[in-house]
Amino acid sequence: MKIVSVQKNSPADLSGICVDDVVLAINGHNISDVLDYRFYSTAEKLTITLQNRTIKLEKDAYQDLGITFETYLMDEKKNCRNNCIFCFIDQMPKGLRDTLYFKDDDARLSFLQGNYITLTNLSDRDVERIIKMNLSVNVSVHTTNPELRHAMLNNRFAGKTLSYLFKIARAKIALNCQIVLCKGWNDGKELLNTLRDLTVYKSIESIAVVPVGLTKFREGLTSLDVFTKQDAIDVVKLTQKFDRVYAADEFYLLAELPIPEDNYYNNYPQYENGVGMLRYHIEQFEDGTGLDDELCKAKNISIATGVAAYDTISALALKLQRKTKINFTVFKIKNRFFGETITVAGLLTATDIIDQLKGKQLGEYLLLTKYMLNSDGLFLDNLSVADVEQELGVKVKVQEFL
């Protein structure tokens, strides 16, 4: 709870709160992390207990105090206690940046950043706080069969903590859920039962059904099979029988079924899960948005995307070409880094892009989706956009609409 900066002329600054002060309580409530701090600091009148004195101040309701703490959470991140049979991190090669190997399972990050949690890290007190503070969270459910969830997460508490999910849902707290589907495990009748159990609760606003991602680095891990076209058809048909349930775009592409229309996705609550992302991009193209003035002056532009989205992006590029008279060339990049069973653009590396585009005619610009990069502008293999530009000799533009 140590303060590292105080914004000038903020409520905290004007009341005499200083750098290196330590916040212990607000209005008599102990502050243990960022959720406590944000919840109790929204009031207009505050009594703030510091390590060596007490400060009283008045401000506007919900006005920020202007304080920055040592860490974002004002606490350590909670790491995952599970050993899921489908965990993508367990399937990554060695030598990548350290942050890629950290498995978070923190309810606070779920509320603040939209991360998905399994609930196995929660205590009864944590659940009561979620309800008291009306904190919307995202839950990785996978199955509502307690024994099966225990087996899939390899955690003896995984089945028991389903009770937390239902308790939060009964309290009418907004929830979004995801199901990572593993063939022969939680699909078929198990998926049907899970969807029936979840859709009973109106507070569960959306449920995403996404296919397990299988890399080539699965030696020593549980044997899992890829989905076939018929499997994907079955999944799509089942999800469409339920309200608020969405199959990932990958299932539609594998099934060779048309992506649903814009209104089907109800403002895209599961966009970050790859649900409706292609439809959203189609709508962006139809609206004529996406190309800035600099790109509109180009004569030849190339686009690099993954195998899954290639056909859709190619069709959209052709439409855009007719509208703008720019010549677009779309390149299908195979994921040789993780293995060709990984087909989404967001998991492509700069190495694969460079290797497969070296020597190609790329025009004045190469367009890449922003989902290939982290917040620091790095690909999964730690290379940057500048590295791609240098290796390919082309200006790279990162786009949101791809």
N, C-alpha and C positions, 0 to 999 in steps of 0.2 A: 504493500500500500504506500510505498515511498513515492513522493512527488518529485518528478524530474524537471518539469517546466510549468510555469504559470503564465497564461496569456495576459498581456498588458491590458489594464482597464476592464478585465473580466470581473464577475462577481467575486471570484476567489481572490484576485489581486487587490481589489478595493477593500476587501474585508481583512487583509493582512495575512492571508495564507501564503506560504513561501516554499521555494524549492527546498527539498530535504525534509519537509514536514511529512509525518506519517499519519494517514487517516485511519482511525480505529472504529468510529461509529458515526452514524448520521441519525438525528432525532431518536437516539436511544437504541437504534438497530445496529448490531455489529456488522461490519463490512468485511466480507470474506473474499469477494471477487468482484469483477466488473458488473455482474448482474445485480448484486446488492447495491453497488454504488449507483448505477443508472436508475434503478427503481426508486430508491429512497431519496435521491437528489433531485427528483422532479418537483417536489413541493416548493411553495413560494417562501415559506419560512423554514430555515434550517438551523439546527444546532449541531455543529460538526465537532466531534471529539477527536482532537489530535493527540499525539503521543505526550506532549508536554503542556497543552492548554486546550481551552474550548473556545470556539468561534461561533458567534451568532450572526446570521445575515438574512436579508430578504432579497428576492429576485423575482422575475417573471416565472410562472409555472412552466416547467419543461425547459427553461433556459439552461444552457450548458454552463457549468461552473468555470470552465476554462483551465482545467487541470489535465496534465498528462502524467501517467504513472510509469513505473519502470518497465512493465510489460503490458501488452494489450489486454490480457485477461486479468491482470493484477494477481496472477497465480500461474502455476505451471499448467501446460496443456495435459489433458488426460489421454493417455495412450490406450489403444485397443487391447482388451484382455482376451479376445477371441483368437481362434486359429481356423478361420473359415476355409472350407474346401475350395472356394472360388476366389480367394483373395488375389487381386492383381499384383500387389506389392511383392508377394511371395514368388511371383513369376517374372520378376525383373532381373536382368543380369547385374553382376557386380560392377562397381566403378562409376555409377552415376552419382549425382550430387546427393548429399546426405539427407536433405529434406524430402526426397522422393521415397525414402524408406521408412519415414515416420508414419505410423498408423494412428490417426487420431480417432477418438470416439468420445467427443466432448459435447455435452448438451449445450453448453454456452456458445460454442462455435456454430451449433445447429441454429440457434436463435439469431445470432449476430451475422453469420455469413452463409447460412443455408446448408451447412454440412449435414450429412446423414449419419445418424447414430443408431446403435443396436439396442440401447437401453440397458445393456449388461453392466455398465459402469455406474448406474444410478442407485441411490439409496432411497428409502421411504421419504426421507427429508427432502431429497432432491426433487422427487415427484410432487411433494406438497408445495414446494417453492414454484415449480413450473405452473401449477394450478393457481396458486395465490397471485403470481405475477402475470398470469394469462400469457405465457410465453409459447408462441407457435414454434413447433419443432418438426424436423423431418426425420422419419424413422425408416431404417432398413429392416423390413419385416421378414421377407423371404418366404416365410410360411407361418401359419397360425397353429400348426400341429406341433405341440410342445416337444415331443420326442424327436421329430424330424428336425426341428430348429436346433435342438441340443446337438444332434449329429452333424448338421451342416456348419454350425458355428464352432463346434468342438469346445463348448463351454457348458458346464453342468447347470449354469444358471440361465441359459438362453431361453429355455422353455418357460421357466418360472417368471421371468421378467416380461413375458407377454401380458401379464396382469397389469403392469404399469401402463402399457399401451392402451388397454381397454379402460383403465381408470382415467387416464388423461382424456380419452375420447368421450367418455361419459360426462366429464366436466365441461364438455363443449369447447375444448381448446382446439384451435385450428391445427390440423396435421396434414402433412403430405407423406406418403409412403412409397417405398420402392421394393420391388421384388426382383432380385437377380436370379434369373431362371437357369437351372442346371438340368440338362436332359437326364431323365430317369430318376430324378430326385424330387423336385418340387413342382414339376409340370403336370399335365394331365389332370387327374382327379384331385390331386393335392392342390393344384393351382385353383381349380374350381372351388374347392372348399375354402381356401384362403380368401378368395375374392368375395365369397358369400359372407364370410365372417367379418370382413373389413367394411363392406359397403352398407352394412346395417347402420353404421355410425355416420350421420350427416356431417359431423365435424371433421371427418376425414375428407379433405377437399379434393384430393387427387391420388391416384395410385399408378405408378409406372411399372411396367413389366419389361425388363431389359435382359438381353441375352448375356450369359457369362462370356467374358473375354478370355480367350485361351492363347497364351503366347507359346513360343517354342522352348521356353525355359521351365518346363514342368517336371523335370526329373525328380523323383522321390515324392511327388505330390499325388493326391487322389486322382485317379483316372476319370476324366470327364470327356464327353463326346460333343462334337459340334452339332448344331441343329441342321436338319435337312429342309428342303423347300416345303415338304408336306408338314413337317413340325411347325414351321413358321406360319403356314396357312391356318393350322389348328389353333395356334396361339392368338393370331389376329381375330379369328372368328369368335373365340371365347371372350376376349377382352371387349369386343364390340357388343356383347350381350349385357354389359354392365355400364351403368352410369358412373362417370368420374374415373374410369379405368382406361389407361392408354398403353398400347404396345409401342415399343421403341421403333423408330424409323427403320432400324436394321431388320426388324422382323418383316416389315412391309416390303423392303427391297429384296430380301431373301425369298419371300413368298411371291414376288413379282405381282404385287397388288398395288393399286393406285394409292398414293398418299391422300388421306382425308382432307377435306376442304378446311379453310381457315376457321370457320365457326365451330367445327368439331372440337377444337383444342381449347376453347373457353379461356382465352387470354394466356395460353401456353404456361400453365403452372409447373410443367415438368420439362421445360425447355433445356435446362442445364443437364438433364438426364438423356438428352438426345431424343426427346419425344416432341415431334412437330417441328423440329429444327429445319427440315427440308421444306416443309410447307411455308414456314416463316420466310425462308430465303426466296421461295417462289413469289411470295407476296411482295417482297422487297423489289424483286426484278420487275414485277408487273407494275409497280408504282413508279418505276424508272429511277429509283434511288440507288445510291451506292457509289457511283463514279464521281470523283471530284473533278474540278475544272482542269487540273493537270492531266489526269487520265483521259479526259474527253478530247484532248489535243493529240493524243497518240494515234498512230496508224496500225500498229501491231502490238498486241498484249497477250501474254501467256498466263495461264492459270494452272496451278498444281493442286491436285486434290487426291483424296483416297479412293480406293476401289469402290466403296459403298456408294459414295455420292457422285461418282464420275458421270453416269448417264444423265442424272438430273442436272448437274452443273453444265454439262455439254449442251443439253437442250436449252437451258437458260442463256448460255453464252451465245448460242445461235440467234435467239430472239433479240438479245442486246446488240448483236452485230448488225442485224437488219435495221434496228432503230438508230444506231449511232454511226454506222459505216466503219466502225473499228473492226479489224480482223482479229478474232480471238482464237487462240489455240489452247485446248485443254489437255493437260497431261495427267494420265493415271499413274499415281505413284504406289508401287507395291511396298508393303511394310516388311522389309527384309531384316530390319533391326529386331523386332519382336516376333516375326513370323507372319506368313501371309494369311493366317486365319484372322489377324487383326486388320480390319478394313476401314476403320473410321479415320477421317483426316486429322482429328485432334491428337492422335497417337503417332503421327508421322514424325520422324526425326529429320534434322537438317542433313545428316549423313546420307539418308536415302534420297532426299530431294536432290542433293548435289550429285550423287553417283548416277542417278537416273536421268538427270537433265544436262549433264556435262556434254558439251559439244552440240547441243540442240539450238535451233534458231528460236530465241525467246522474245524477240521484239524489243520494244523500249522498256517494258515493265513486266515483272513477274508478280502475280497476285497470289497471296497466301491467306488462309483464314487465321484470324486472331487466336483461335482455339488451339493452334499448334504451340503457342508460347505461354510462358508463365508471366507473373506480374513484373518480373525483371527483364522480360524480353528474351528469355532463353528457351530453346527447344529442349526436349527431354534428354538429348545427348550433350547438353551444356553449350552448344554452339549458338551463335546469335544471328540476327538478320544480316548484320554486317559481314559475318563469315560467309553466308550464302551469296551475298552480293559480290564479294571478292572472288569466290571460287567460280561463280557462273558468269561474272562480268555483266550483270544486269541490275537495274534498280528494282528493289523489292518493295512492294506496297502491301501492308497488312490490312486486311479488310474484315469488317464485321459481317457483311452480307453473304460471305461464301461459306 
